[in-house]
Amino acid sequence: MVDSHSEGYNYIEGYEWPSRPHYSNVTFTNNRFVTYDSPIPILNFPPPETHDDNIRRLALESVEHVTPNLPMLRKVYEQIVCYPEQWNQNSWAVDYDAIRQLSARQAFDLGLTYSTETDLEIAQTQPMCHTAYCFAGHAVYMTPNMRFIWEQDGYGASNCEDTSTGQTTAIPTKAREVLGIDAVFSGELFAPNNTLDDIYFMLSCLFEAAGDSFTA
């Protein structure tokens, strides 16, 4: 068999092509594509997914993977609502007494804030002997036999220890376990820029996906 090139197409003389899929409005000559008889139809794509729709979908997927601990999720939210001074979504766990000693520049350099209002400025308004936690930090704080492992500089924590077993775990990992949510949904729920309204909406979606309703 001889491989020849004709009109820009590979064609092997004497080779019988296998049956090809059906193409409407397309002309073939000697097994070669030639022309369209009509314009290619315009494809109508669905509109992009909104943020709210994305949260609803992630909630459904989380429930499919893990059984949510609805009582604990509700308990953590109510704790934050009742004691807002103990809630800081920017940090897993933060010790205001430790950072009270820092300058604003030091607080910024240490990454203690995600906004122009530094944790130092917040600390000055808090009572002595005070710590605060994000949603994940609250879940760990409210779990029996768990303690935070404070960093060497003393201002924050990213790990926790089960005092009954001595096992050390990252705070977000332990929080996911306690709350019964998967890694993807927890990434949304634990995001540092979440407001209380954002968290309420996410919990409402998760409860609805689990066949329950969330009210607070």
C-alpha positions as CSV (number, residue, x, y, z in Angstrom):
1,M,0.0,0.0,0.0
2,V,1.2,3.5,-0.8
3,D,0.7,6.5,1.5
4,S,-0.1,9.5,-0.6
5,H,-1.1,13.0,0.3
6,S,-3.9,14.6,-1.6
7,E,-5.6,17.9,-0.9
8,G,-4.0,18.0,2.5
9,Y,-5.5,14.7,3.7
10,N,-3.8,11.4,4.4
11,Y,-5.1,8.7,2.1
12,I,-3.8,5.1,1.8
13,E,-4.6,3.5,-1.6
14,G,-6.3,0.2,-1.4
15,Y,-7.3,0.7,2.2
16,E,-11.0,0.3,3.0
17,W,-12.0,2.6,5.8
18,P,-14.0,1.3,8.7
19,S,-17.6,2.5,9.1
20,R,-17.5,6.1,10.2
21,P,-20.0,7.9,12.5
22,H,-22.9,9.6,10.9
23,Y,-22.4,13.3,10.2
24,S,-25.5,15.2,9.1
25,N,-25.0,17.9,6.4
26,V,-21.5,16.8,5.6
27,T,-20.2,15.6,2.2
28,F,-17.6,12.9,1.8
29,T,-15.9,12.1,-1.5
30,N,-13.7,8.9,-1.7
31,N,-13.6,8.8,2.1
32,R,-12.5,12.4,2.2
33,F,-14.2,15.2,4.1
34,V,-15.1,17.9,1.6
35,T,-17.7,20.4,2.7
36,Y,-20.5,21.3,5.1
37,D,-23.9,21.7,3.5
38,S,-25.0,24.1,6.2
39,P,-23.4,26.2,9.0
40,I,-22.4,24.5,12.2
41,P,-25.2,24.9,14.8
42,I,-24.7,27.2,17.7
43,L,-24.3,25.5,21.1
44,N,-26.3,26.9,24.0
45,F,-24.3,26.4,27.2
46,P,-26.1,26.7,30.6
47,P,-25.4,29.8,32.6
48,P,-22.4,29.7,35.0
49,E,-23.0,28.4,38.5
50,T,-23.7,31.1,41.1
51,H,-21.9,31.2,44.4
52,D,-25.1,30.2,46.3
53,D,-25.7,27.3,43.9
54,N,-22.1,26.2,44.4
55,I,-22.6,26.1,48.2
56,R,-25.8,24.1,47.8
57,R,-24.0,21.6,45.5
58,L,-21.1,21.2,47.9
59,A,-23.4,20.7,50.8
60,L,-25.2,17.8,48.9
61,E,-21.8,16.3,48.0
62,S,-20.6,16.5,51.6
63,V,-23.7,14.8,52.9
64,E,-23.1,12.0,50.4
65,H,-19.6,11.5,51.7
66,V,-20.0,12.1,55.5
67,T,-22.8,12.1,57.9
68,P,-23.0,15.6,59.3
69,N,-23.1,16.1,63.1
70,L,-26.1,18.5,63.0
71,P,-26.4,19.0,66.8
72,M,-22.7,20.0,67.0
73,L,-22.9,22.3,64.0
74,R,-25.9,24.1,65.6
75,K,-24.2,24.2,69.0
76,V,-21.0,25.9,67.5
77,Y,-23.1,28.5,65.7
78,E,-25.1,29.3,68.8
79,Q,-22.0,29.6,70.8
80,I,-20.6,32.2,68.4
81,V,-23.9,34.1,68.4
82,C,-24.0,34.2,72.2
83,Y,-20.3,35.1,72.7
84,P,-19.2,37.0,69.6
85,E,-16.2,38.4,71.4
86,Q,-14.8,34.8,71.4
87,W,-15.1,34.5,67.6
88,N,-12.3,35.5,65.2
89,Q,-12.8,33.9,61.8
90,N,-9.2,34.9,60.8
91,S,-7.5,32.5,63.2
92,W,-7.9,28.9,64.2
93,A,-7.2,30.0,67.8
94,V,-5.7,33.3,69.0
95,D,-4.5,34.4,72.4
96,Y,-5.2,38.1,72.7
97,D,-3.1,38.4,75.8
98,A,0.0,37.3,73.9
99,I,-0.5,39.6,70.9
100,R,-1.5,42.5,73.2
101,Q,2.3,42.8,73.7
102,L,3.0,43.2,69.9
103,S,3.2,46.3,67.9
104,A,0.8,46.8,65.0
105,R,3.7,46.2,62.6
106,Q,4.7,43.0,64.3
107,A,1.1,41.7,64.2
108,F,0.9,42.5,60.5
109,D,4.2,40.8,59.8
110,L,3.2,37.7,61.6
111,G,0.1,37.4,59.5
112,L,-2.4,37.8,62.3
113,T,-4.9,39.6,60.2
114,Y,-6.6,39.4,56.8
115,S,-7.8,43.0,56.9
116,T,-6.6,46.5,57.7
117,E,-7.9,46.1,61.3
118,T,-5.1,44.2,63.0
119,D,-5.7,41.6,65.7
120,L,-3.6,43.9,67.9
121,E,-6.3,46.6,67.6
122,I,-8.9,44.0,68.4
123,A,-6.9,42.7,71.3
124,Q,-6.9,46.1,73.0
125,T,-10.7,46.0,73.2
126,Q,-10.9,42.5,74.7
127,P,-10.9,41.5,78.4
128,M,-7.7,40.1,79.9
129,C,-7.2,36.3,79.8
130,H,-9.1,36.1,76.6
131,T,-8.8,33.8,73.6
132,A,-10.9,33.6,70.4
133,Y,-11.5,31.0,67.7
134,C,-12.9,30.6,64.2
135,F,-15.7,28.2,63.5
136,A,-13.3,25.3,63.2
137,G,-11.5,26.4,66.4
138,H,-14.8,26.5,68.3
139,A,-15.6,23.0,67.2
140,V,-12.3,21.7,68.7
141,Y,-12.6,24.0,71.8
142,M,-16.1,22.6,72.5
143,T,-15.0,18.9,72.1
144,P,-14.1,17.1,75.4
145,N,-10.5,16.1,76.0
146,M,-9.1,18.4,73.3
147,R,-6.5,21.1,74.0
148,F,-4.8,23.6,71.7
149,I,-1.0,23.3,71.2
150,W,0.0,27.0,71.2
151,E,2.8,28.1,69.0
152,Q,6.2,28.9,70.4
153,D,5.6,32.6,70.2
154,G,2.3,32.0,72.2
155,Y,-0.1,34.0,70.1
156,G,-1.9,31.3,68.1
157,A,-2.4,27.6,67.5
158,S,-2.8,25.5,64.4
159,N,-2.8,22.0,66.0
160,C,-4.6,20.3,68.8
161,E,-4.1,17.3,71.0
162,D,-6.5,14.6,72.3
163,T,-5.5,14.4,75.9
164,S,-7.1,11.0,76.3
165,T,-4.9,9.4,73.5
166,G,-2.0,11.9,73.1
167,Q,-2.8,12.1,69.3
168,T,-1.9,15.4,67.7
169,T,-4.1,16.7,64.8
170,A,-4.4,19.9,62.7
171,I,-7.3,22.0,64.0
172,P,-9.2,22.0,60.6
173,T,-8.8,18.3,60.3
174,K,-10.1,17.6,63.8
175,A,-12.9,20.1,63.2
176,R,-14.0,18.3,60.0
177,E,-14.1,15.0,62.0
178,V,-16.1,16.5,64.8
179,L,-18.6,18.4,62.6
180,G,-19.0,15.5,60.1
181,I,-18.2,17.5,56.9
182,D,-15.9,16.8,54.0
183,A,-12.8,18.7,53.1
184,V,-14.3,20.7,50.2
185,F,-17.3,22.0,52.2
186,S,-15.1,22.7,55.2
187,G,-13.0,24.9,52.9
188,E,-16.0,27.1,52.4
189,L,-17.3,27.0,56.0
190,F,-13.8,27.7,57.5
191,A,-12.9,30.5,55.1
192,P,-11.4,33.5,57.0
193,N,-13.5,36.1,55.2
194,N,-16.9,34.5,56.2
195,T,-19.4,36.7,58.0
196,L,-21.9,35.3,60.4
197,D,-24.5,35.6,57.7
198,D,-22.3,33.6,55.3
199,I,-21.9,30.8,57.9
200,Y,-25.7,30.8,58.5
201,F,-26.4,30.3,54.8
202,M,-23.9,27.5,54.5
203,L,-25.3,25.7,57.5
204,S,-28.8,26.1,56.2
205,C,-27.7,24.4,52.9
206,L,-26.0,21.6,54.8
207,F,-29.0,21.0,57.0
208,E,-31.4,21.0,54.0
209,A,-29.1,18.5,52.2
210,A,-29.4,16.3,55.3
211,G,-33.2,16.5,55.3
212,D,-33.4,18.9,58.2
213,S,-33.9,22.7,58.7
214,F,-31.5,25.1,60.3
215,T,-32.9,27.9,62.5
216,A,-31.2,30.0,65.1
